[in-house]
Amino acid sequence: MTRDRPQAVVLRKNLTRSIRQGHPWIYRDALDVRVIPDNGALVEIHTGDGRPIARGFWDERSPIAVRVLESGGPGHRFADADTLVAARLRAALDRRLERLDLAKTNAFRWVHGESDLLPGVHVDLYADTAVVRFDGDGARAFYYPLEPRLRLGAGPRLPIRVVLDRSARELGAKEDEREIQENGVRFVVDLAHGQKGGLFIDQRENRIRVAERARGKSVLNLFGYTGGFALHAAVAGARTSDTVDVALPAIEAARRNFQLNQLPLDRARFHVADVFAFLTEAIRRGDRWDIVISDPPSFAPKKNAVPAARQAYQRLHKLASTVTAPGGLLCTSSCSSHFEKDDFLASIDAGALQAGRRWVFEALHGAGFDHPVLPAFPEGDYLKFAIGRVR
């Protein structure tokens, strides 16, 4: 982390209000920069008339040139960057540990980037291992060295044996597997190769919501990855479960997780298949499930992908509605911040109508509490998990 006197960069656009309200990004085209700072260098943002209003760090390559650490009006004294980062790491961990029972859940997000006022870095804990992801080289340079800061922030409360940098690791190493618990359910996660560090921990509370309604029900888990929703439902007493994913390693891991929890495999089925093709064939056979969960990858990773995403979600929801038993639950997700809540809910309604069904909305949830959302940073509000009944 750089400790030099921060270089001044000047706003060419009037973003003072947005910055003071807490938005953490300043794009390159909003700045007038005469001398390009070093990657990760601490910079001070000035208004056109020379008033300092914020500090952040510089990213040479990203369109987001500055990620803001702290803002303040006239007379504000900016904190020392090292002290600020250390305090925010401790505060973020305090907020998690207030709500977690580590004896039952030892996988969670410690640092959620901008929403924990530590922009450009995410840290997930899996048992004794911290998995780090940097959003660009600027963040990597600014926070370097992060490992000793994590160990210091964790202290005796959370002994860390290993710190893995996801973007710098050789993938597939056997030593990167860990066994973790989530609300008492056991998972084996592949920290180097698995998506999102091996488990979509942002869906933790939503998995419990499904499990609470699964006893005695048949459950279909689409885009099931390593079986999270189906596994929690089975532990809660689901009658049967089907997990569908196009990736063979994911399905193998799902089966392994069922075995790890000593669940009967004669009531669990695992399918390596494209979800759209699987649903089409299930409709042909007349198959139905009491609870259907759809958790696809982002159909709209960029804003210009939204029209195509709208069509994809609507088609998916048509097929998923068709295989949901009358009166059953359709629970479906979107993980794209570009596809807004109203659009997402409309795609479920439209898909159900195309199937000749009606989806009756019950609830809309987001990510778990360890993935907080800042009011001034709507870009961070990405996950939508909708629950409704199909009539």
DAPE-V508496 format. One record per backbone hydrogen bond with DSSP energy under -1.0 kcal/mol. CO is the residue of the C=O (numbers start at 0). NH is the residue of the N-H. Records with the same first field share a line. If there is no record, write none. Layout:
CO: NH ; NH
This chain:
6: 43
8: 45
9: 31
12: 14
14: 18
15: 19
16: 20
17: 22
18: 21
23: 67
25: 65
26: 29
27: 30
29: 11 ; 12
31: 9
37: 40
40: 57
41: 6
42: 55
43: 8
44: 52 ; 53
45: 10
46: 49
50: 46
52: 71
53: 44
54: 68 ; 69
55: 42
56: 66
57: 39
62: 27 ; 64
64: 58
65: 25
66: 56
69: 54
72: 75
79: 83
80: 84
81: 85
82: 86
83: 87
84: 88
85: 89
86: 90
87: 91
88: 92
89: 93
90: 94
91: 95
92: 96
93: 97
95: 98 ; 99
100: 103 ; 104
103: 183
105: 126
107: 124
110: 122
111: 114
112: 115 ; 117
113: 116
117: 120
119: 134
120: 112
121: 132
122: 109 ; 110
123: 130
124: 107
125: 128
127: 160 ; 161
128: 125
129: 163
130: 123
131: 165
132: 121
133: 135
135: 139
136: 140
137: 141
138: 142
145: 149
146: 150
147: 151
148: 152
149: 153
150: 154
161: 129
163: 131
164: 167
172: 175
173: 176
175: 190
177: 188
179: 186
180: 105
181: 184
184: 181
186: 179
188: 177
189: 193
193: 196
194: 197
198: 200
199: 202
200: 203
201: 367
202: 206
203: 207
204: 208
205: 209
206: 210
207: 211
209: 212
210: 213
213: 216
216: 238 ; 239
217: 290
218: 241
219: 292
220: 243
221: 294
223: 226
226: 230
227: 231
228: 232
229: 233
230: 234
231: 235
232: 237
233: 236
236: 215
239: 218
240: 268
241: 220
242: 270
243: 223
244: 272
246: 250
247: 251
248: 252
249: 253
250: 254
251: 255
252: 256
253: 257
254: 258
255: 259
256: 260
257: 262
258: 261
263: 266
264: 267
266: 240
268: 242
270: 244 ; 272
273: 277
274: 278
275: 279
276: 280
277: 281
278: 282
279: 283
280: 284
281: 285 ; 286
288: 324
289: 328
290: 219
291: 330
292: 221
293: 332
301: 304
302: 305
304: 308
305: 309
306: 310
307: 311
308: 312
309: 313
310: 314
311: 315
312: 316
313: 317
314: 318
315: 319
316: 320
317: 321
318: 322
322: 288
324: 327
327: 389
328: 291
329: 387
330: 293
331: 385
333: 383
339: 343
340: 344
341: 345
342: 346
343: 347
344: 348
345: 349
346: 350
347: 351
348: 352
349: 353
350: 354
351: 356
352: 355
357: 390
359: 388
362: 386
364: 384
367: 370
373: 376
376: 379
377: 380
379: 381
383: 333
384: 364
385: 331
386: 361 ; 362
387: 329
388: 359
389: 326
